[in-house]
Amino acid sequence: MPQTGRGQDAQRLTDRSRASFGDPDADRPPLREIDKERFMSTAEQFHVSKVTRSYWRVTFDNGPVNLMDPDTIEQLGELIGRIEDEPELTVVVFRSDKPGYFIAHWDFLSDSARVAGMPPGPTGLHPYLDNFVRLSKLPVATISEIRGRTRGAGSEFVLSTDIRFASESAVLGQFEVGVGSVPGGGAMSRLGRLVGRGRALEILLGGDDMPSAWQPSTAT
């Protein structure tokens, strides 16, 4: 979830995250100058392949590790609107071509003032949460094809889809507790319904990475 609270500036969040869990992107490849320009641009992030009139494949692409940022919020809202307006569409698969990453997490260094100033979405909620609510209610089957890391905002995204398929390389998690925050995109309610209250608390309060082979505790 993007940080909009007073005093939760991006650098402090990043420092606290590293202090608690180590650098969450220690394996992030170094940025070349061309990567930096692309990373900071407003290029299209959701690439839609209309396989048939009833089946779309959507590939997310934003920087070396697929971070979510303010542009993601706006572009995802537009994409959801397109899906809502396609009466023949029945299946949408979300995926990534970035090796090791589906959606890494929210970009802590993005413009928090821009996020805070965004007008409400169609549901009346902030567009970050509005997107996930609308995504979860789409009249199509939404599927997340997860390969690599998808934590924090990325986890909230996949939790909003109907079906999640995780490869052996998939790593999920809600690490917000490590940066003094809470998941703000619906993860707390959706996890409880999917895995039970006890296991949801284990994921949310533990803040650990959960590989696809992870076996939750027997707490309920």
C-alpha positions in Angstrom: 0.0 0.0 0.0 1.4 3.4 -0.8 2.5 5.4 2.3 0.5 8.6 2.6 0.6 9.2 6.4 2.3 12.2 7.9 5.9 11.5 8.8 6.1 8.3 6.8 8.5 9.5 4.2 10.0 7.1 1.7 13.5 7.1 3.0 12.5 6.4 6.6 10.3 3.5 5.5 13.1 2.1 3.4 15.6 2.4 6.3 13.2 0.7 8.8 12.5 -2.1 6.3 16.2 -2.8 5.9 16.8 -2.7 9.6 14.1 -5.2 10.3 14.4 -7.6 7.4 17.5 -6.6 5.5 17.3 -4.9 2.1 14.0 -6.2 0.6 15.6 -5.8 -2.8 19.1 -7.0 -2.1 18.9 -9.1 -5.3 17.8 -6.1 -7.4 20.0 -5.8 -10.4 21.9 -2.5 -10.7 20.2 0.1 -12.9 22.0 1.3 -16.0 21.2 4.9 -17.2 18.8 3.6 -19.8 17.0 1.5 -17.1 16.7 4.6 -14.8 15.0 6.6 -17.6 12.6 3.8 -18.3 12.0 3.2 -14.6 11.0 6.9 -14.0 9.0 7.2 -17.2 5.2 7.0 -17.6 5.5 4.2 -20.2 2.7 1.7 -20.5 2.9 -0.8 -17.7 0.1 -3.2 -18.6 0.5 -4.8 -22.0 -2.7 -6.4 -23.3 -2.6 -9.3 -25.7 -6.2 -10.0 -26.9 -5.8 -13.7 -27.6 -9.4 -14.0 -28.5 -12.5 -11.9 -27.9 -13.1 -13.8 -24.7 -9.5 -14.2 -23.5 -7.0 -11.5 -22.7 -3.4 -12.0 -21.4 -2.1 -9.0 -19.5 1.7 -8.6 -18.8 2.9 -6.2 -16.2 6.2 -4.4 -16.9 7.5 -1.6 -14.7 11.3 -1.4 -14.1 13.8 -4.1 -13.3 11.8 -5.7 -10.5 8.2 -4.7 -11.4 7.4 -2.1 -8.7 3.9 -0.6 -8.3 3.9 3.2 -8.3 1.4 6.1 -8.9 1.4 5.4 -12.6 0.4 1.8 -11.9 -2.6 3.0 -9.9 -3.8 5.2 -12.8 -3.1 2.6 -15.5 -4.7 -0.3 -13.6 -7.8 1.8 -13.1 -8.0 2.4 -16.9 -7.4 -1.3 -17.6 -10.2 -2.4 -15.3 -12.5 0.1 -17.0 -11.6 -1.5 -20.4 -12.3 -5.0 -19.0 -15.7 -3.8 -17.6 -16.7 -2.5 -21.0 -16.0 -5.8 -22.9 -19.2 -7.8 -22.8 -17.7 -10.8 -24.6 -14.6 -11.0 -22.4 -14.7 -14.0 -19.9 -11.0 -14.7 -18.9 -8.1 -12.4 -18.1 -4.7 -13.8 -17.1 -2.2 -11.4 -15.4 1.5 -12.3 -15.7 5.0 -10.9 -15.8 8.0 -11.4 -18.1 10.5 -10.2 -15.5 12.6 -13.2 -14.3 12.2 -13.6 -10.6 9.4 -11.0 -10.2 5.7 -10.8 -10.6 5.1 -7.5 -8.7 7.9 -7.0 -6.1 6.1 -4.4 -3.9 5.1 -0.7 -3.8 7.8 1.7 -4.7 8.7 3.5 -1.4 10.6 6.2 -3.3 7.6 7.2 -5.5 5.7 10.5 -5.1 3.6 10.0 -1.9 2.1 13.5 -2.3 0.8 12.6 -5.7 -0.8 9.4 -4.3 -2.4 11.3 -1.4 -3.9 13.9 -3.8 -5.6 11.3 -6.1 -9.4 11.7 -6.3 -11.6 8.8 -5.3 -12.4 6.1 -7.7 -15.8 4.9 -8.9 -16.4 3.1 -5.6 -15.7 6.3 -3.6 -12.5 4.8 -2.2 -9.0 5.9 -2.8 -8.0 4.6 -6.3 -5.4 2.3 -4.9 -8.0 0.4 -2.9 -10.7 1.1 -5.5 -8.7 -0.8 -8.1 -8.5 -3.9 -6.0 -12.2 -3.8 -5.1 -13.2 -3.4 -8.7 -10.7 -6.1 -9.8 -12.3 -8.5 -7.3 -15.8 -7.8 -8.6 -15.1 -8.0 -12.4 -17.7 -10.2 -14.3 -14.8 -12.3 -15.7 -12.5 -14.9 -14.3 -9.2 -13.2 -13.3 -6.1 -15.4 -12.9 -2.7 -14.5 -11.6 0.2 -16.5 -13.1 2.8 -16.0 -10.4 6.5 -16.5 -11.1 8.9 -14.9 -8.7 8.4 -12.3 -5.9 5.0 -10.7 -5.3 4.9 -9.0 -1.9 3.1 -6.2 -0.2 1.2 -4.4 -3.0 1.9 -7.2 -5.3 0.4 -9.7 -2.9 -2.7 -7.5 -2.5 -3.0 -7.5 -6.3 -3.0 -11.2 -6.6 -5.4 -11.6 -3.7 -7.9 -9.5 -5.6 -8.0 -11.9 -8.5 -10.1 -15.0 -8.6 -7.5 -17.7 -9.1 -3.7 -17.7 -8.3 -1.3 -20.2 -9.8 2.2 -20.1 -8.2 5.3 -21.6 -9.8 8.1 -23.1 -7.8 9.9 -19.7 -7.9 6.9 -17.8 -6.4 7.5 -15.9 -3.2 4.5 -14.1 -1.5 4.3 -12.0 1.6 2.9 -9.0 3.5 6.0 -7.4 5.0 4.3 -4.1 6.0 4.7 -4.8 9.7 8.5 -4.5 9.2 8.1 -0.9 8.0 5.6 0.2 10.7 2.6 0.0 8.4 -0.4 -2.2 7.6 -1.6 -3.7 4.4 -4.0 -1.2 3.0 -5.3 -2.9 -0.1 -7.6 -5.4 1.4 -5.1 -8.2 2.3 -6.3 -8.4 5.9 -9.8 -9.2 5.0 -9.1 -11.4 1.9 -6.4 -13.5 3.6 -8.8 -14.3 6.5 -11.4 -15.6 4.1 -8.8 -17.6 2.1 -6.7 -19.3 4.8 -8.5 -18.6 8.1 -8.0 -16.1 10.8 -5.0 -17.8 12.5 -3.0 -18.4 9.4 -3.8 -14.9 8.1 -2.4 -13.4 11.3 0.7 -15.6 11.0 1.3 -14.1 7.5 0.4 -10.5 8.4 2.2 -10.3 11.8 5.1 -12.5 10.9 6.0 -10.4 7.9 8.0 -13.3 6.4 8.5 -14.3 2.8 6.3 -17.2 1.9 7.7 -19.4 -0.8 5.2 -21.4 -2.9 6.2 -24.6 -1.0 5.5 -23.0 2.4 3.2 -25.0 4.6 1.2 -22.8 7.1 0.8 -23.7 10.7 -2.2 -25.6 12.0 -3.5 -22.5 13.8 -7.1 -21.6 13.0 
